[in-house]
């Protein structure tokens, strides 16, 4: 019998909500209007920046396949109000 998946995923020292099935990247939007797309495993590159994050599914040529609607606030160290330590 397989175990039940946890509602979070730990990447390095960062806990994030479990990405939707098929999600490969994160779209980061800061308050000043800038955007960045990073792989989920590279979320630590967003340290020190404040904004919002949402999950994306990109194909092997980095073309957008699907954008997931749920958006989370990023406070520069992690998702606001999301602690699993």
Backbone as a chain_set.jsonl record, in Angstrom:
{"seq": "XXXXXXXXXXXXXXXXXXXXXXXXXXXXXXXXXXXXXXXXXXXXXXXXXXXXXXXXXXXXXXXXXXXXXXXXXXXXXXXXXXXXX", "coords": {"N": [[0.838, -1.171, 0.0], [0.758, 2.146, -0.988], [2.225, 5.131, 0.423], [0.643, 8.11, 1.689], [0.78, 11.224, -0.004], [2.53, 14.127, 1.13], [1.34, 17.426, 2.021], [3.165, 19.296, 1.23], [6.36, 20.203, -0.244], [9.789, 19.732, 0.14], [12.524, 21.61, -0.705], [15.787, 21.85, -0.661], [16.264, 23.931, 1.984], [13.768, 24.979, 1.962], [10.302, 25.036, 2.263], [7.589, 24.326, 0.22], [4.229, 24.573, -1.091], [2.816, 21.502, -2.285], [3.496, 21.041, -5.637], [1.202, 21.254, -8.448], [0.164, 18.362, -10.364], [2.354, 17.642, -12.943], [3.535, 20.15, -13.064], [6.395, 22.103, -13.769], [7.918, 24.41, -13.553], [8.314, 27.662, -11.938], [6.598, 30.713, -11.911], [7.603, 33.876, -11.178], [6.552, 36.97, -9.969], [7.34, 40.259, -9.344], [6.638, 43.193, -7.322], [7.377, 45.514, -8.667], [6.954, 44.995, -11.292], [8.584, 43.251, -12.687], [9.403, 39.975, -14.013], [10.121, 36.473, -13.643], [11.086, 33.217, -14.657], [11.645, 30.183, -13.206], [13.059, 26.93, -12.637], [11.431, 24.497, -10.582], [13.122, 23.162, -8.825], [15.12, 25.037, -8.482], [14.314, 27.052, -6.763], [15.54, 28.425, -4.727], [16.913, 30.563, -5.803], [15.317, 32.745, -5.667], [15.561, 33.989, -3.262], [15.488, 36.845, -1.194], [13.971, 38.443, -2.841], [10.785, 39.954, -3.19], [7.445, 39.103, -3.843], [5.029, 37.46, -5.924], [4.277, 33.995, -6.527], [3.568, 31.432, -8.912], [2.653, 28.266, -10.325], [3.895, 26.63, -13.281], [3.589, 24.713, -16.316], [5.887, 23.661, -18.513], [7.0, 22.696, -21.797], [9.53, 20.553, -23.368], [10.883, 22.399, -24.917], [10.732, 24.75, -23.61], [8.279, 26.062, -23.915], [5.152, 27.417, -23.021], [2.791, 25.29, -21.633], [0.764, 24.918, -19.753], [-0.757, 27.016, -17.32], [-1.078, 27.256, -13.935], [-3.692, 28.245, -11.786], [-3.621, 28.918, -9.023], [-2.087, 31.164, -6.791], [0.663, 32.267, -4.836], [1.971, 34.199, -2.117], [5.233, 35.424, -1.916], [7.728, 36.024, 0.385], [10.408, 36.623, 0.272], [11.888, 34.805, 1.659], [10.395, 32.553, 1.756], [7.17, 30.943, 1.209], [4.489, 32.922, 2.273], [2.92, 32.394, 5.375], [3.158, 29.639, 5.304], [4.349, 27.125, 6.898], [6.252, 24.357, 7.675], [8.092, 23.343, 9.495]], "CA": [[0.0, 0.0, 0.0], [1.607, 3.331, -1.057], [1.966, 6.124, 1.45], [-0.059, 9.317, 1.259], [1.681, 12.348, -0.258], [2.444, 15.239, 2.059], [0.825, 18.629, 1.346], [4.276, 20.206, 0.957], [7.57, 19.63, -0.819], [10.969, 20.399, 0.679], [13.6, 21.78, -1.679], [16.835, 22.446, 0.157], [15.698, 24.293, 3.285], [12.536, 25.708, 1.688], [9.078, 24.245, 2.146], [6.604, 24.932, -0.669], [3.066, 23.703, -1.279], [3.057, 20.477, -3.304], [3.132, 21.541, -6.967], [0.199, 20.451, -9.153], [0.713, 17.311, -11.213], [2.867, 18.108, -14.227], [4.197, 21.455, -12.958], [7.841, 21.995, -13.914], [8.57, 25.695, -13.291], [7.63, 28.661, -11.128], [6.581, 32.074, -12.435], [7.741, 34.845, -10.094], [6.238, 38.343, -10.348], [7.609, 41.185, -8.242], [5.74, 44.347, -7.278], [7.795, 46.55, -9.613], [6.568, 44.609, -12.645], [9.501, 42.274, -13.254], [9.001, 38.577, -13.985], [11.175, 35.482, -13.834], [10.65, 31.827, -14.696], [12.707, 29.317, -12.709], [12.671, 25.548, -12.376], [11.012, 24.303, -9.194], [14.288, 22.769, -8.02], [15.988, 26.203, -8.314], [13.543, 28.105, -6.086], [16.41, 29.189, -3.829], [17.399, 31.761, -6.487], [14.381, 33.839, -5.403], [15.821, 34.568, -1.94], [15.728, 38.281, -1.167], [13.016, 39.144, -3.689], [9.42, 39.869, -2.683], [6.461, 39.123, -4.915], [4.107, 36.329, -5.907], [4.701, 32.859, -7.336], [2.567, 30.474, -9.37], [3.287, 27.131, -10.998], [3.739, 26.507, -14.727], [4.023, 23.485, -16.971], [6.558, 23.979, -19.768], [7.454, 21.505, -22.515], [10.989, 20.437, -23.444], [11.435, 23.562, -25.621], [10.381, 25.876, -22.749], [7.04, 26.715, -24.345], [4.115, 27.283, -22.01], [1.745, 24.309, -21.9], [-0.338, 25.185, -18.831], [-0.489, 27.899, -16.18], [-1.98, 26.903, -12.856], [-4.306, 29.476, -11.295], [-3.314, 29.231, -7.618], [-0.942, 32.066, -6.647], [1.128, 32.367, -3.456], [2.823, 35.355, -1.825], [6.613, 35.077, -1.583], [8.223, 37.117, 1.219], [11.863, 36.719, 0.174], [12.474, 33.639, 2.322], [9.502, 31.416, 1.558], [5.759, 31.249, 1.009], [3.923, 33.513, 3.487], [1.928, 31.596, 6.076], [3.331, 28.23, 4.982], [5.46, 26.628, 7.716], [6.243, 22.933, 7.984], [9.377, 23.043, 10.121]], "C": [[0.893, 1.248, 0.0], [1.232, 4.339, 0.039], [1.297, 7.354, 0.847], [0.931, 10.465, 1.082], [1.447, 13.464, 0.744], [1.957, 16.482, 1.312], [1.916, 19.647, 1.018], [5.416, 19.44, 0.291], [8.744, 20.429, -0.271], [12.057, 20.412, -0.386], [14.71, 22.541, -0.96], [16.287, 22.686, 1.55], [14.364, 25.006, 3.148], [11.38, 24.724, 1.576], [8.104, 25.008, 1.252], [5.386, 24.016, -0.733], [3.355, 22.698, -2.394], [2.594, 21.015, -4.659], [2.052, 20.662, -7.607], [0.873, 19.409, -10.037], [1.131, 17.887, -12.561], [3.59, 19.436, -14.172], [5.711, 21.264, -12.996], [8.576, 23.263, -13.498], [7.702, 26.58, -12.402], [7.729, 30.0, -11.837], [6.586, 33.017, -11.247], [7.437, 36.225, -10.644], [6.503, 39.237, -9.153], [6.707, 42.409, -8.38], [6.107, 45.42, -8.297], [7.514, 46.175, -11.063], [7.482, 43.597, -13.302], [8.973, 40.849, -13.118], [10.218, 37.685, -14.179], [10.533, 34.104, -13.842], [11.835, 30.971, -14.273], [12.166, 27.909, -12.515], [12.326, 25.404, -10.897], [12.213, 23.96, -8.317], [15.234, 23.928, -7.751], [15.295, 27.355, -7.595], [14.411, 28.949, -5.152], [16.992, 30.437, -4.499], [16.499, 32.968, -6.226], [14.576, 34.463, -4.023], [16.098, 36.059, -2.063], [14.79, 39.085, -2.033], [11.609, 38.926, -3.143], [8.45, 39.973, -3.85], [5.495, 37.966, -4.784], [4.625, 35.238, -6.845], [3.49, 32.023, -7.731], [3.286, 29.407, -10.178], [2.938, 27.109, -12.478], [4.115, 25.102, -15.174], [4.587, 23.897, -18.32], [6.971, 22.685, -20.453], [8.97, 21.512, -22.642], [11.658, 21.573, -24.221], [11.098, 24.865, -24.895], [9.216, 26.711, -23.27], [5.964, 26.427, -23.31], [3.044, 26.297, -22.463], [0.521, 24.617, -21.036], [0.129, 26.113, -17.723], [-1.532, 27.603, -15.12], [-2.434, 28.172, -12.142], [-3.895, 29.877, -9.882], [-2.034, 30.064, -7.537], [-0.616, 32.222, -5.165], [1.997, 33.604, -3.299], [4.188, 34.875, -1.345], [7.208, 36.257, -0.829], [9.745, 37.282, 1.178], [12.577, 35.551, 0.809], [11.64, 32.384, 2.102], [8.077, 31.896, 1.32], [5.19, 31.783, 2.323], [2.852, 32.606, 4.074], [2.027, 30.119, 5.814], [4.551, 27.711, 5.72], [5.274, 25.151, 8.018], [7.566, 22.53, 8.626], [9.194, 22.425, 11.473]], "O": [[1.714, 1.399, 0.905], [0.095, 4.389, 0.508], [1.381, 7.597, -0.356], [1.817, 10.659, 1.914], [0.316, 13.718, 1.158], [2.141, 16.582, 0.099], [1.609, 20.753, 0.573], [5.435, 18.209, 0.265], [8.698, 21.658, -0.223], [12.458, 19.368, -0.901], [14.581, 23.734, -0.686], [15.887, 21.741, 2.229], [13.873, 25.582, 4.119], [11.472, 23.712, 0.882], [7.822, 26.183, 1.487], [5.492, 22.82, -0.462], [4.067, 23.019, -3.345], [1.435, 21.4, -4.812], [1.993, 19.462, -7.34], [2.035, 19.57, -10.412], [0.338, 18.545, -13.234], [4.215, 19.823, -15.16], [6.248, 20.374, -12.336], [9.747, 23.196, -13.125], [6.532, 26.292, -12.151], [8.799, 30.386, -12.309], [5.688, 32.972, -10.406], [7.993, 36.62, -11.668], [5.961, 39.011, -8.071], [6.093, 42.629, -9.424], [5.234, 46.163, -8.746], [7.805, 46.956, -11.97], [7.172, 43.122, -14.394], [8.189, 40.554, -12.216], [11.209, 38.08, -14.792], [9.562, 33.852, -13.128], [12.897, 31.017, -14.893], [10.977, 27.715, -12.262], [12.875, 26.117, -10.058], [12.302, 24.425, -7.181], [16.084, 23.82, -6.866], [15.654, 28.515, -7.798], [14.043, 30.077, -4.824], [17.523, 31.299, -3.799], [16.881, 34.098, -6.531], [13.835, 35.372, -3.651], [16.855, 36.486, -2.936], [14.808, 40.315, -1.967], [11.282, 37.831, -2.684], [8.608, 40.816, -4.733], [5.173, 37.535, -3.677], [5.317, 35.518, -7.824], [2.517, 31.92, -6.984], [4.399, 29.624, -10.657], [1.846, 27.509, -12.884], [4.863, 24.396, -14.497], [3.866, 24.417, -19.172], [7.26, 21.691, -19.787], [9.63, 22.387, -22.082], [12.882, 21.696, -24.187], [11.167, 25.946, -25.479], [9.181, 27.927, -23.081], [5.88, 25.316, -22.786], [2.462, 26.447, -23.537], [-0.612, 24.585, -21.516], [1.259, 26.014, -17.247], [-2.732, 27.689, -15.379], [-1.631, 29.077, -11.919], [-3.828, 31.068, -9.579], [-1.021, 29.713, -8.141], [-1.52, 32.301, -4.333], [2.68, 34.012, -4.238], [4.277, 34.018, -0.467], [7.2, 37.378, -1.338], [10.301, 38.021, 1.99], [13.754, 35.321, 0.531], [12.142, 31.271, 2.25], [7.814, 33.096, 1.241], [5.383, 31.171, 3.373], [1.983, 32.11, 3.357], [1.069, 29.392, 6.075], [5.672, 27.84, 5.228], [4.244, 24.748, 8.558], [8.1, 21.465, 8.315], [10.175, 22.107, 12.145]]}, "num_chains": 1, "name": "protein.A"}
